[in-house]
């Protein structure tokens, strides 16, 4: 079993998502497990151009959940492995999805690539230190994603309407001080589309599981009713979907928090940190 002694959320999340390579969770060492995977396999899938490592977050409006989302992003950092191995966060599509659609003729793309190659050659002659190598990786990633149609993986409109309804968790309202529809089902459907299209490591962020029963967090009873039900629906839909597509043996699903909780419920009906 995996255990650790860190009882602070910010540090514990970084420690867990780094697989322990950040011993104290203070950001002074280590890199996320997804970044290690991307470094070993390559930043993009060779056929689809899809990023190897993706981070699926949701827009949060409750202040506490906004904090929790940022902690996940921080813990997913590439560290010394470099930005080329950082997670790609589509954040549900929108403007970013539109930017991933090719809107130029192939001939113009080729012309621009040739010109870029000439400029890069000139830059390397001026800067013999090789400082452009990192930029080359980003250029290739961007071109791969656009030219190979990776943006289609993020377009949920291509899914069967009945399957979208099976995943849908928007009828559950989540929050503490401010409430909004749960987007977990949409995130899990997107995760399935990504792994099917060649993404190798996907982190799905889901906030609200800090159930102290205090001013910022619900208690266990209300929290599990609010978050447990959409989790059941989204995960069961995901597992059934994998089975029907013959992907069950190819995908390992891990559901985890940052540390354990006190065995006893506190006086307010919540549970506290138990690293």
N, C-alpha and C positions, 0 to 999 in steps of 0.2 A: 504494500500500500504506500501511497505518497503522503507524507506529512511534512509540516514545517512549523517553526515556532513564531512566525510573524503575525501579529494581531492587528496591524494597521492596514486598512483597506488599500490605500494607494500603493504601499510597498508589497503587500501580499499578492495583489493582482499582477504586479510586474514580476514578482518572483515565480508565480504559477505559470503565467503565459510565456516566461522565458525558460521554462523547464528547469528552473533552479540555477541557470547560468548567471543570473543576477542574484547573488546570495542574500543580499540585504534588501533587495527591491528598491534601492535608492537611485537607480539609473546610472551608476558609475561603472557598471560592467554588464556583460551579457547581451543577448539578442533573443527575439521571440522565436518560438519553435517553428512558426510559419516561415520566418526569414531564413532559418537554417534549411528548411525544405526547399525554398526557392533557390538558395545558393547551390544546393546539391543538384537539383533537377534542371535548373535554368529558370530565368525570370518569366519566360513566356512558353506556352505550349507550342511545340514545333509546327503543328498543323493549323490549329485554330487561332493562334496568336494571343489566346486568352492569358491573362496574368496567372502565374502559378499560385500566388498567395493573395487571397481576397479577405477583406474585413467588411462585414455587413452590419452597419449600424442603422439606427432609426433616429429620426428627428424627435427630440424630447422637448417638452414644454415645462415639466415640473422641475424646479431648480435642483432637487436632489438627484433626479434621474439624469439631468444634464451632466452633473458631476460624475456619476457612475459611467456614463458613456465616454467621457474624456479619459477616465482611468483605463478603460479597455484599449483605447487608441494609444495611450502611453505605453501600456504593457505589450503592445503589438509592434513595437519599434524594431528596426533592423540593427541598431547599434553599430558595431564596427564592421558588420557585413556590408554596409553601404546602402544608400537610398535605392539602388537598383533592386534590392531584395526587400523593400518595404511593402506593406500590404496595399492593395488597390481597393479603395472604398467607393463604390458607385453610389452609395447612399440612396438607392432606390431608383436611379435613372434620372429623369428630368433633363436639365440642361446638359449634364455630362453625357447622358445617353445620346443626345442629338449631336454632340461634338464628336462622337465615335462613328458617325455615319459619313461615308465617303461622298463628297459633293463636287469633286473635280473629276475631269476626264483622266483616264489612265495615262494618256500621253503627257498631260501637265504634271501629274505626280512624278513620272519618270524624269521630266525636265528638272523639276525641283530637287529630286534626289541627286541627279548628276551635279547640279550647281552646288548643293550642300556638300557633296563629296569633294569638289574642287576647293571650296572654302575651308573644309576640314584639313585638307592636305596643306594648304597655305598656313593655317594656324599651327599645325604640327611643325612646320619648318621654322616658324617664328618661336614656338615654345617646344623645345626638344625634351622637356620634362615629361611629356605624355599626359598633361593635365586634361586633354580632351577626351581621354578614354572613357571616363564616366559619362560624359555627354553622349558619346556614341551609343552607349547602352540604352539611354533614354530615347534617343532618336529611333533606334531599331525597335524598341518596345512599342512606341507610338505608331510607327509604320505597320508593324505586324498586326496590331489591334485593329487598325482602320482597314488595311488592305485585305485582311482575311475574314472580315465580317464578325469580329469578336463581339461587337455591340449587340448583335442579335440575341446573344445569350441573356442579356439584361432586359429584353423586351417580353414582359409577361403576357402581352396581348396574343402571343403566338400559342399560348396554352389553351387546352380545352376548357370551356366555361365551367363545366361540371367539376373539373379538377381544381380550378381556382376557388370555387365555392367550398370544396372539401377542405382546402387549406385555410380559408378565410377565418380570421380571429377578430375582425373589426367590431363584432357585436359585444366584445368584452372591453370595458373601460378601465384603464389602468392609471395610477397616479396616487398621490397623497394629498397635496394641496391643490393641484390642477390635474384634471383628468383628460385623457384622450383615448381613442380607439387603439386596441392592441394591434401592432403591425408584425407580430412574430410569425404568423402564418405566411405572410408575404415574403418575409425574410427566408423562411425555410424552403419555400417554393423556389426562390431565387437561388438558394444554396444548391438545390438539386439540379437546376438548370446549369449552374456553373460547373459542378463536378462532371456532369454529363458532357459538357463541352470542352473539358480538359483541365479545369482548375484543380490543383492537387491538394490545397489546404485552405479551408474556409473557416473563419471565426465569425460566429453570429452573436451579436451583443443583445442582451435582454435585461433591462434594468428593473429594480424594485425589490430584489430579494433580501434586502437588509431589513429584517423584520423586528426591530427593537420595540415597537409600539411606543414611539415618542413623537415629537413634533414634526419630524421629517419622514418617518417610516411607519407603515402599518404594523399591526400585531400579527401573530401567526395565523389566527383564524381568518381575519379579513384578507391578509396577504396571500394565503394559499388559495382562497376562493377566487381572488382577483387574478393571480398569476398562474396558479396550478392548472386551471381549466384551459386557458389558451395554450399552455405548454402541452397538455395532453392531446389537444386537437392537432396542433401543428406538428408535433413529433410523430403521432400515429399516422398522419397523412404522409409525412416524409418517408417513414419506414415502409408503408404500403406502396408508395410510389417507387421507391428503390426496388422493391420485390418485383413489381410488375414490369420494370424495365431491365431486370436481370443485373442490377447493380449492387445487390445486398452484400455480396462477397468482396466488393471493391471499395466500400465506404465504411469507415469506422466512425461512429457517432459518439462523441464524448460530451456529457452535460456536467458542468462543474461550476462551482463558485470559487471564492478566493480562500476560504478557510471554513472550518466547522463551526457549529453553534453550541451554546451551552445545553447540556442534557436537560436542565430544568427550565421551565418557562418562568420569566420574571414576574414581578408583582403586577405589571401592567398588561400582561398577556403576550409578551414578546420574548425573543431569545437573543442572547448577546454573543459577543465574540468568544471563540473557543479554538484558538489556533492549534 
